[in-house]
Amino acid sequence: MKLVLLGTAGYHPNDRRHTPGLLIPECGIMLDAGTATFRAARYLQTSELDIFLTHAHLDHVIGLTYLFSVVKMHPLERITVHAAAKKLSAIDEHLFCEHLFPKKPQYESRPLRGEAPLPGGGRLSHFPLEHQGGSIGFRLDWPGRSMAYVTDTTAAVDADYVENIRGVDLLVHECYFADGKAAWAQKIGHSCTTPVAEVARAADVGHLVLLHVNPLATDDDPIGLDVARSIFPATDLGEDLMEVEF
């Protein structure tokens, strides 16, 4: 199964990266809907799209306003947006306020309750994360393969979510800062390199991909990839439009 990293920055896009969006084309599953959402049309292989949102901060949901372009380039029979009920309400009330974006795309809002079935006999579960305003992580399981997506939280090996991601084949985890910014990361609810790699090791995952990097860090290695690999060798830095098999 293939995962496409549509966008890999946090907060705002830069010349190299858009904000978060992950796509599994063969299943029509998108995780978060950042500024990279417009790219989904070129990869989608289905006539239906399920978008699962971790939370409603703008860098993760602004792409819902781009769905008109997605549907124009790749017609869809159904779009469903899944999120915590309060987040869906906030999106309806604020993002699609008539003074900001008066025309809402045609999609169904579905509050997340328990596990959600996925195409191909899979299932999606969600778990709480510590972040301002509240966020959730996702675990997706199919027979013989699994992945987890954790963003907008401060990584720690004793965090409750570590058990939720244990043993997945692929962990996609935020890494906003390189080491040396631990106090600031804690303050704003984000992660530094070493704790993320330690989480991957503690959870015994197969492969770690880092994203949601600081958009002001624009060099080739904004997070210290060698540091991460010294702790968890099977680590890669996500780049926009990278394709990851799991």
Phi and psi in degrees as a GROMACS rama.xvg file:
@    title "Ramachandran Plot"
@    xaxis  label "Phi"
@    yaxis  label "Psi"
@TYPE xy
-114.119  134.099  LYS-2
-110.857  129.181  LEU-3
-105.815  126.176  VAL-4
-85.9913  98.2957  LEU-5
-70.8745  -39.438  LEU-6
-147.3  143.525  GLY-7
-132.038  7.4668  THR-8
-97.9652  162.695  ALA-9
-109.244  160.131  GLY-10
73.3663  -64.2983  TYR-11
-151.686  158.143  HIS-12
-74.58  159.349  PRO-13
-131.759  -170.137  ASN-14
-66.1191  -16.5786  ASP-15
-108.238  -30.1823  ARG-16
-134.915  142.119  ARG-17
-97.4264  169.433  HIS-18
-80.139  169.77  THR-19
-60.3561  138.68  PRO-20
-169.828  126.353  GLY-21
-119.841  140.941  LEU-22
-133.126  132.359  LEU-23
-106.09  96.07  ILE-24
-60.1879  -41.1618  PRO-25
-71.0161  -17.1647  GLU-26
-107.002  -10.8474  CYS-27
66.2807  41.0463  GLY-28
-116.245  127.743  ILE-29
-121.136  136.735  MET-30
-110.232  112.83  LEU-31
69.6143  157.992  ASP-32
-138.733  68.7761  ALA-33
-82.8476  -158.203  GLY-34
-69.2681  -9.39186  THR-35
-87.7304  1.04826  ALA-36
-57.2861  -34.2956  THR-37
-58.8175  -22.3861  PHE-38
-74.8699  -14.3804  ARG-39
-60.3987  -34.2488  ALA-40
-58.8819  -33.8566  ALA-41
-75.1912  -13.3024  ARG-42
-111.333  -25.3261  TYR-43
-57.6483  138.659  LEU-44
-118.491  10.1518  GLN-45
-126.095  166.563  THR-46
-98.7306  4.13255  SER-47
-132.181  149.918  GLU-48
-135.979  125.676  LEU-49
-111.166  121.62  ASP-50
-109.761  122.293  ILE-51
-108.933  121.745  PHE-52
-103.019  132.588  LEU-53
-73.1524  -35.8384  THR-54
-168.637  -174.699  HIS-55
-112.576  19.0625  ALA-56
-64.2062  147.541  HIS-57
-58.3894  -35.8248  LEU-58
-66.5978  -11.3554  ASP-59
-108.626  -9.01521  HIS-60
-129.818  -10.1835  VAL-61
-58.8486  -26.9552  ILE-62
-67.4654  -13.4497  GLY-63
-60.7304  -29.4137  LEU-64
-74.6722  -10.4742  THR-65
-93.3695  0.20208  TYR-66
-63.7635  -24.5455  LEU-67
-58.7914  -41.5162  PHE-68
-69.3124  -40.0042  SER-69
-59.0371  -47.604  VAL-70
-67.9864  -33.0886  VAL-71
-65.5927  -38.7752  LYS-72
-85.3012  -28.1739  MET-73
-141.367  90.8593  HIS-74
-54.9214  137.944  PRO-75
-125.886  137.703  LEU-76
-81.1707  -26.3551  GLU-77
-152.485  138.598  ARG-78
-128.412  129.209  ILE-79
-125.764  131.552  THR-80
-108.246  121.068  VAL-81
-108.544  132.304  HIS-82
-168.038  171.834  ALA-83
-58.4886  144.49  ALA-84
-55.9687  -42.162  ALA-85
-66.0872  -32.77  LYS-86
-70.3043  -40.6965  LYS-87
-62.2121  -40.9353  LEU-88
-64.1615  -40.8216  SER-89
-63.6958  -39.7322  ALA-90
-63.0691  -46.3876  ILE-91
-62.4435  -42.1467  ASP-92
-75.6066  -36.2105  GLU-93
-109.128  -53.4688  HIS-94
-62.9573  -40.1864  LEU-95
-102.915  27.1789  PHE-96
-61.8269  141.851  CYS-97
-60.2189  -23.0055  GLU-98
-85.408  -12.8036  HIS-99
-107.174  -51.7441  LEU-100
-152.869  89.7083  PHE-101
-72.9197  -15.6181  PRO-102
-111.058  112.524  LYS-103
-86.5241  132.232  LYS-104
-59.8169  157.409  PRO-105
-81.1286  97.1663  GLN-106
-143.221  156.997  TYR-107
-94.6031  134.113  GLU-108
-93.252  131.186  SER-109
-133.448  112.175  ARG-110
-61.9536  140.304  PRO-111
-76.2486  124.387  LEU-112
-140.117  111.903  ARG-113
68.0145  -151.984  GLY-114
-83.6578  150.419  GLU-115
-115.179  132.455  ALA-116
-70.6295  147.93  PRO-117
-122.75  153.002  LEU-118
-56.7256  149.317  PRO-119
80.1867  18.8338  GLY-120
80.1215  19.5466  GLY-121
-94.6646  179.215  GLY-122
-148.829  150.351  ARG-123
-118.211  130.635  LEU-124
-119.615  157.434  SER-125
-130.994  159.376  HIS-126
-149.845  150.555  PHE-127
-74.0893  148.491  PRO-128
-127.309  151.328  LEU-129
-82.2666  115.923  GLU-130
-164.276  151.875  HIS-131
-58.3822  124.739  GLN-132
85.4597  -9.17624  GLY-133
88.7473  137.38  GLY-134
-146.731  165.3  SER-135
-133.773  155.096  ILE-136
-107.416  164.818  GLY-137
-125.576  143.18  PHE-138
-124.049  130.779  ARG-139
-119.039  125.655  LEU-140
-124.967  130.826  ASP-141
-124.515  163.079  TRP-142
-56.544  115.808  PRO-143
88.201  0.412489  GLY-144
-157.66  153.9  ARG-145
-159.202  156.633  SER-146
-150.643  161.463  MET-147
-137.42  151.495  ALA-148
-129.027  118.558  TYR-149
-128.53  118.868  VAL-150
-143.463  160.014  THR-151
55.8367  60.6691  ASP-152
-159.038  166.686  THR-153
-100.148  113.667  THR-154
-65.7502  140.829  ALA-155
-161.352  140.49  ALA-156
-66.6617  -20.1499  VAL-157
-98.433  9.9659  ASP-158
-67.3617  146.077  ALA-159
-59.5922  -32.7657  ASP-160
-69.9998  -14.8534  TYR-161
-57.0416  -39.014  VAL-162
-67.7737  -29.2666  GLU-163
-70.7844  -23.033  ASN-164
-105.727  2.62682  ILE-165
-56.7855  129.629  ARG-166
78.2455  7.01672  GLY-167
-68.762  152.261  VAL-168
-68.6867  -36.6334  ASP-169
-134.345  128.48  LEU-170
-115.759  119.196  LEU-171
-102.799  115.34  VAL-172
-132.034  140.461  HIS-173
-64.2556  149.454  GLU-174
-152.726  81.9062  CYS-175
-70.9552  -37.2303  TYR-176
-122.302  152.276  PHE-177
-72.2299  169.959  ALA-178
-59.9937  155.44  ASP-179
103.439  -5.06959  GLY-180
-120.142  29.6695  LYS-181
-60.7379  -43.1471  ALA-182
-64.5327  -42.4666  ALA-183
-68.6223  -39.7709  TRP-184
-60.1685  -44.0741  ALA-185
-61.9426  -40.0295  GLN-186
-64.5848  -38.5078  LYS-187
-104.109  3.50947  ILE-188
78.5366  39.8572  GLY-189
-131.499  -175.269  HIS-190
-125.808  153.535  SER-191
-107.682  167.582  CYS-192
-61.2187  -55.543  THR-193
-58.7642  -48.4037  THR-194
-60.7592  -34.2114  PRO-195
-66.0275  -46.0723  VAL-196
-62.118  -37.0759  ALA-197
-66.3616  -35.9085  GLU-198
-63.3058  -45.1652  VAL-199
-60.2347  -42.1588  ALA-200
-66.0378  -45.1349  ARG-201
-65.0604  -34.0343  ALA-202
-86.3667  -3.05495  ALA-203
55.5897  48.8186  ASP-204
-84.5053  167.1  VAL-205
-85.9448  -40.5242  GLY-206
-147.933  135.298  HIS-207
-114.493  128.36  LEU-208
-121.601  128.678  VAL-209
-100.732  136.091  LEU-210
-150.665  -164.889  LEU-211
55.3436  47.857  HIS-212
-83.9369  158.386  VAL-213
-59.3592  120.927  ASN-214
-68.3712  -14.2741  PRO-215
-82.6372  -12.5473  LEU-216
-95.5533  97.03  ALA-217
-107.642  7.65007  THR-218
-79.2972  -179.326  ASP-219
-69.5813  -24.693  ASP-220
-134.805  79.6416  ASP-221
-77.8128  -8.70153  PRO-222
-120.93  -3.0684  ILE-223
78.5815  66.3139  GLY-224
-62.2371  -33.8002  LEU-225
-64.8408  -33.3871  ASP-226
-65.0992  -47.1555  VAL-227
-60.1028  -43.4582  ALA-228
-70.9082  -23.9612  ARG-229
-69.0968  -22.0167  SER-230
-98.6855  -44.0189  ILE-231
-135.525  96.1916  PHE-232
-57.6575  -33.9214  PRO-233
-83.5323  59.0555  ALA-234
-120.152  137.748  THR-235
-131.582  150.929  ASP-236
-90.3321  123.406  LEU-237
-69.1974  141.704  GLY-238
-126.168  151.138  GLU-239
-55.647  133.679  ASP-240
72.3162  10.3555  LEU-241
-64.5643  141.319  MET-242
-111.34  128.984  GLU-243
-121.843  124.237  VAL-244
-88.0447  140.826  GLU-245
